[in-house]
Amino acid sequence: MNKEQVLYLVFGAVLVAALIFDLGFLSKKDKRVTFKAALLQTLFWVLLSLAFCGFIFIQNKGGTGKADAISYITAYLLEWSLSLDNIFVFIIIFSFFGVREKNYARALLAGILMAILFRIIFIAIGSSLVARFDWILYLFGVFLVYTGIKMWADDDNPEFDPGRNRAYRILKRMIRITDEECGNRFIIKKNGIRFFTRLALAVLMLGLIDLVFAVDSIPAVFAVIPDPSKKLLIYSSNIFAVLGLRSMFFLLRGAAERFSYLEQGIAAVLLFIGIKMLLPALAYLGVDPRYLNMPDWLSLALIVACLAGSIIYSVYRQKKMPYPNPDENEPPEPLS
């Protein structure tokens, strides 16, 4: 058994054991997830991701261990930062479908497992394309630059409305849906006919929305790990980041509106990653290739700076403007 096979085996075993531990001990079925529980779950997934990073380093120590570990942690942080944007949409989806708070954890788990399946497929396709057509990385770079500019410029974007979403309208035409309150059930039977519940529809929307987000995140990760032979680094960093999203939702949902400039931070990350992917093209214009390869540690530092800067600035602006509308002398309405 070679080193790569050992890494795959350990990753699979760690993933299964972690899910069992999370579901069996850290998460309680049909229970409201408290801030303390969310913090413990978040720490669990972050520490587990860092431990696997250490294992990658040790496994290839003396060879590519250090470079692989830096690539892994950079890709993990990149995916984690892009996934933060999902939290805002998840809050809206749960509100729209009237999902009870005690069912949030179950809905998120099902949605995230769907997201992992989609990403495995996307990464496999992306790796095959990059291995066969290396110029496709430039297309990824152009797409990320365009997405970053669009995200930065669209300050007045209308709030996501599930009711007007095309995927939601297609789902309503394809499947039978009941508006009855059905607790934590995904499917019920009435008069011998199966109906999907609002909870099931919320889960499907979570998976489909994450599919849209994956269109940005999967090309971005190839900027950090362009070598298609290192698929394990891409898979593991991506999956660990997505699995930690559920606990991050409960940790940040109450403070989501406080990070009003986080989207600009994410846009800056996308712009930076897109430009990094396009830099090697300058070699065709006579630029020395030695000056076009950005070290992974520098990429990691810039991603951290963009995210930390946007969060710090959001908190600063929030303190400067304690009320949503400073022209009115009324306190803000309490969060529901």
C-alpha positions as CSV (number, residue, x, y, z in Angstrom):
1,M,0.0,0.0,0.0
2,N,1.6,3.3,-1.1
3,K,1.4,6.6,0.7
4,E,-1.5,8.0,-1.3
5,Q,-3.6,4.9,-0.6
6,V,-2.8,5.3,3.1
7,L,-3.9,8.9,3.0
8,Y,-7.2,8.0,1.3
9,L,-7.8,5.2,3.8
10,V,-7.1,7.4,6.8
11,F,-9.2,10.2,5.4
12,G,-12.2,7.9,4.9
13,A,-11.8,6.4,8.4
14,V,-11.5,9.8,10.0
15,L,-14.5,11.1,8.2
16,V,-16.8,8.2,9.2
17,A,-15.6,8.2,12.8
18,A,-16.1,12.0,13.0
19,L,-19.6,11.9,11.6
20,I,-20.6,9.2,14.1
21,F,-19.0,11.2,17.0
22,D,-20.7,14.4,15.9
23,L,-24.1,12.8,15.4
24,G,-23.9,10.5,18.4
25,F,-22.4,12.8,21.0
26,L,-22.2,16.4,19.9
27,S,-25.6,16.6,18.2
28,K,-29.0,15.7,19.7
29,K,-31.9,14.8,17.4
30,D,-34.7,17.4,17.3
31,K,-33.1,19.6,19.9
32,R,-32.2,23.3,19.6
33,V,-28.5,23.8,19.2
34,T,-27.2,26.3,21.7
35,F,-24.3,28.7,21.2
36,K,-22.1,26.6,23.5
37,A,-22.9,23.4,21.6
38,A,-22.2,25.1,18.2
39,L,-18.9,26.5,19.5
40,L,-17.9,23.0,20.6
41,Q,-18.9,21.4,17.3
42,T,-17.0,24.2,15.4
43,L,-13.9,23.6,17.4
44,F,-14.2,19.9,16.9
45,W,-14.3,20.2,13.1
46,V,-11.6,22.8,12.9
47,L,-9.2,20.8,15.2
48,L,-9.9,17.7,13.2
49,S,-9.1,19.5,10.0
50,L,-5.8,20.8,11.4
51,A,-5.0,17.3,12.7
52,F,-5.4,15.8,9.2
53,C,-3.2,18.6,7.9
54,G,-0.6,17.5,10.4
55,F,-1.0,13.9,9.2
56,I,-0.4,15.0,5.6
57,F,2.8,16.8,6.7
58,I,4.1,13.8,8.6
59,Q,3.2,11.3,6.0
60,N,5.3,13.1,3.3
61,K,7.9,14.5,5.7
62,G,11.2,15.1,3.9
63,G,9.4,15.3,0.5
64,T,6.4,17.4,-0.4
65,G,4.9,17.3,3.1
66,K,5.4,21.0,3.9
67,A,4.1,22.2,0.6
68,D,1.1,19.8,0.7
69,A,0.2,20.9,4.2
70,I,0.3,24.6,3.2
71,S,-1.8,23.9,0.1
72,Y,-4.3,21.9,2.1
73,I,-4.8,24.6,4.8
74,T,-5.0,27.3,2.2
75,A,-7.6,25.4,0.2
76,Y,-9.5,24.6,3.5
77,L,-9.6,28.3,4.5
78,L,-10.6,29.4,1.0
79,E,-13.5,26.9,0.9
80,W,-14.5,27.8,4.5
81,S,-14.6,31.5,3.6
82,L,-16.6,31.0,0.5
83,S,-19.0,28.7,2.5
84,L,-19.7,31.5,4.9
85,D,-21.8,33.2,2.3
86,N,-24.1,30.2,2.4
87,I,-25.2,30.9,6.0
88,F,-27.0,34.1,5.0
89,V,-29.0,32.2,2.4
90,F,-29.7,29.2,4.7
91,I,-31.3,31.6,7.2
92,I,-33.7,32.9,4.5
93,I,-34.6,29.4,3.3
94,F,-35.5,28.2,6.8
95,S,-37.6,31.3,7.4
96,F,-39.4,31.0,4.0
97,F,-40.3,27.3,4.6
98,G,-41.2,27.8,8.2
99,V,-38.7,25.2,9.4
100,R,-38.8,24.8,13.2
101,E,-35.6,25.6,15.0
102,K,-35.4,22.1,16.5
103,N,-35.3,20.7,13.0
104,Y,-32.5,23.0,11.7
105,A,-29.7,20.5,12.5
106,R,-31.4,17.6,10.7
107,A,-32.1,19.8,7.6
108,L,-28.6,21.1,7.5
109,L,-27.1,17.7,7.8
110,A,-29.1,16.3,4.9
111,G,-28.4,19.4,2.8
112,I,-24.7,19.3,3.5
113,L,-24.4,15.6,2.7
114,M,-26.0,16.4,-0.7
115,A,-23.5,19.3,-1.1
116,I,-20.6,16.9,-0.4
117,L,-21.9,14.5,-3.1
118,F,-22.2,17.4,-5.6
119,R,-18.7,18.6,-4.8
120,I,-17.2,15.1,-5.2
121,I,-18.7,15.0,-8.7
122,F,-17.5,18.5,-9.5
123,I,-14.0,17.9,-8.3
124,A,-13.7,14.7,-10.3
125,I,-14.9,16.4,-13.5
126,G,-12.7,19.5,-12.8
127,S,-9.6,17.3,-12.2
128,S,-10.2,15.4,-15.4
129,L,-10.6,18.6,-17.4
130,V,-7.5,20.2,-15.9
131,A,-5.4,17.1,-16.5
132,R,-6.5,17.0,-20.2
133,F,-6.7,20.8,-20.9
134,D,-4.4,22.8,-18.7
135,W,-5.5,26.0,-20.4
136,I,-8.9,25.6,-18.7
137,L,-7.3,27.1,-15.5
138,Y,-7.2,30.5,-17.4
139,L,-11.0,30.2,-18.0
140,F,-11.5,29.5,-14.3
141,G,-9.4,32.6,-13.5
142,V,-11.5,34.8,-15.8
143,F,-14.7,33.5,-14.3
144,L,-13.5,34.2,-10.7
145,V,-12.3,37.7,-11.6
146,Y,-15.7,38.4,-13.2
147,T,-17.6,36.9,-10.2
148,G,-15.4,38.9,-7.7
149,I,-16.0,42.2,-9.5
150,K,-19.8,41.5,-9.8
151,M,-20.0,40.6,-6.1
152,W,-18.0,43.7,-5.1
153,A,-20.1,46.1,-7.2
154,D,-23.5,44.7,-6.4
155,D,-24.0,46.4,-3.0
156,D,-27.7,46.8,-3.6
157,N,-28.4,43.2,-4.6
158,P,-32.0,42.3,-3.8
159,E,-32.3,39.8,-1.0
160,F,-32.5,36.2,-2.0
161,D,-36.1,35.2,-2.4
162,P,-36.8,31.4,-2.5
163,G,-40.3,31.9,-3.8
164,R,-38.9,33.5,-7.0
165,N,-36.1,31.0,-7.4
166,R,-36.3,29.1,-10.6
167,A,-35.2,25.8,-9.0
168,Y,-38.0,26.1,-6.4
169,R,-40.7,26.7,-9.1
170,I,-39.4,23.7,-11.0
171,L,-39.5,21.5,-7.9
172,K,-43.1,22.6,-7.2
173,R,-44.1,21.4,-10.6
174,M,-42.2,18.1,-10.3
175,I,-43.2,16.8,-6.9
176,R,-46.3,16.8,-4.6
177,I,-45.9,19.1,-1.7
178,T,-48.0,19.5,1.5
179,D,-48.3,22.6,3.5
180,E,-49.3,20.7,6.7
181,E,-47.0,20.8,9.7
182,C,-45.3,17.4,9.7
183,G,-42.7,17.8,12.4
184,N,-39.3,16.3,11.4
185,R,-40.7,14.1,8.6
186,F,-39.5,14.5,5.0
187,I,-42.3,12.5,3.4
188,I,-45.9,11.7,4.5
189,K,-48.7,9.6,3.0
190,K,-52.2,10.8,2.5
191,N,-54.9,8.6,0.9
192,G,-52.1,6.3,-0.4
193,I,-50.3,9.2,-2.0
194,R,-46.8,10.4,-1.0
195,F,-46.2,14.1,-0.4
196,F,-43.0,15.9,0.4
197,T,-43.1,18.1,3.4
198,R,-41.8,21.7,3.7
199,L,-38.8,20.4,5.6
200,A,-37.9,18.1,2.6
201,L,-38.3,21.0,0.2
202,A,-36.0,23.2,2.4
203,V,-33.4,20.4,2.3
204,L,-33.6,20.1,-1.5
205,M,-33.2,23.9,-1.7
206,L,-30.2,23.8,0.6
207,G,-28.5,21.3,-1.7
208,L,-29.4,23.1,-4.9
209,I,-28.2,26.5,-3.5
210,D,-24.9,24.9,-2.5
211,L,-24.6,23.5,-6.0
212,V,-24.6,27.2,-7.2
213,F,-22.0,28.2,-4.7
214,A,-19.8,25.2,-5.7
215,V,-19.6,26.7,-9.2
216,D,-17.4,29.5,-7.6
217,S,-15.6,27.4,-5.0
218,I,-14.4,24.5,-7.1
219,P,-12.6,26.6,-9.7
220,A,-11.1,28.6,-6.9
221,V,-9.5,25.6,-5.2
222,F,-7.7,24.7,-8.4
223,A,-5.8,28.0,-8.1
224,V,-4.4,26.7,-4.8
225,I,-3.9,23.1,-5.9
226,P,-3.6,23.1,-9.7
227,D,-2.0,19.6,-9.9
228,P,-4.9,17.2,-10.7
229,S,-2.9,14.3,-9.3
230,K,-3.4,15.8,-5.8
231,K,-7.1,15.2,-5.7
232,L,-7.0,14.0,-2.1
233,L,-5.9,17.5,-0.9
234,I,-8.8,19.0,-2.9
235,Y,-11.3,16.5,-1.6
236,S,-10.3,16.6,2.0
237,S,-10.0,20.4,2.4
238,N,-13.3,20.9,0.6
239,I,-15.2,18.2,2.5
240,F,-13.9,19.2,6.0
241,A,-14.8,22.8,5.3
242,V,-18.4,21.9,4.2
243,L,-18.9,19.6,7.2
244,G,-18.0,22.4,9.6
245,L,-20.6,24.6,7.9
246,R,-23.5,23.2,10.0
247,S,-22.0,24.2,13.3
248,M,-20.8,27.5,11.8
249,F,-24.5,28.2,10.9
250,F,-25.6,28.0,14.6
251,L,-22.5,29.9,15.7
252,L,-22.9,32.9,13.4
253,R,-26.6,33.1,12.5
254,G,-27.3,35.6,15.3
255,A,-24.5,37.8,14.2
256,A,-24.9,37.4,10.4
257,E,-26.2,40.9,9.9
258,R,-23.3,42.3,11.9
259,F,-20.8,41.2,9.2
260,S,-22.2,43.5,6.5
261,Y,-18.9,43.8,4.7
262,L,-18.0,40.1,4.7
263,E,-19.3,39.8,1.1
264,Q,-16.8,42.4,0.0
265,G,-14.1,40.4,1.7
266,I,-15.1,37.2,-0.1
267,A,-15.2,39.2,-3.4
268,A,-11.6,40.3,-2.7
269,V,-10.6,36.7,-2.2
270,L,-12.2,35.7,-5.5
271,L,-10.5,38.6,-7.3
272,F,-7.1,37.6,-5.8
273,I,-7.5,33.9,-6.7
274,G,-8.7,34.7,-10.2
275,I,-5.7,37.0,-10.8
276,K,-3.3,34.4,-9.4
277,M,-4.7,31.9,-11.9
278,L,-4.2,34.3,-14.8
279,L,-0.6,35.4,-13.9
280,P,1.2,32.5,-15.6
281,A,-0.3,33.7,-18.9
282,L,2.1,36.7,-18.8
283,A,4.9,34.3,-19.6
284,Y,3.6,34.3,-23.2
285,L,4.4,38.0,-23.2
286,G,8.0,37.5,-22.2
287,V,7.7,37.9,-18.4
288,D,10.1,35.7,-16.5
289,P,8.0,32.7,-15.1
290,R,10.0,32.9,-11.9
291,Y,8.2,36.1,-11.0
292,L,4.7,34.7,-11.8
293,N,4.6,31.9,-9.2
294,M,3.1,33.1,-5.9
295,P,4.1,31.1,-2.9
296,D,1.3,29.3,-1.1
297,W,2.1,30.9,2.2
298,L,1.6,34.3,0.7
299,S,-1.8,33.2,-0.8
300,L,-2.8,32.0,2.7
301,A,-1.7,35.2,4.3
302,L,-3.7,37.4,1.8
303,I,-6.9,35.3,2.1
304,V,-6.7,35.6,5.9
305,A,-6.1,39.4,5.6
306,C,-9.1,39.9,3.3
307,L,-11.5,38.0,5.5
308,A,-10.2,39.4,8.8
309,G,-10.2,42.9,7.4
310,S,-13.8,42.7,6.2
311,I,-15.0,41.3,9.6
312,I,-13.1,43.9,11.6
313,Y,-14.3,46.7,9.4
314,S,-17.9,45.3,9.7
315,V,-17.7,45.4,13.5
316,Y,-16.2,48.9,13.4
317,R,-19.0,50.2,11.2
318,Q,-21.6,48.5,13.4
319,K,-20.2,50.4,16.4
320,K,-20.3,53.6,14.5
321,M,-23.9,53.1,13.6
322,P,-25.7,51.4,16.5
323,Y,-29.2,51.6,14.9
324,P,-30.2,50.4,11.4
325,N,-31.6,53.9,10.6
326,P,-29.7,56.7,12.4
327,D,-32.3,59.3,11.3
328,E,-34.9,57.6,13.5
329,N,-34.7,57.8,17.2
330,E,-36.3,54.4,17.7
331,P,-34.4,51.3,18.8
332,P,-34.0,48.4,16.4
333,E,-36.6,45.7,16.4
334,P,-35.5,42.5,18.3
335,L,-34.3,39.6,16.2
336,S,-36.9,36.9,15.8
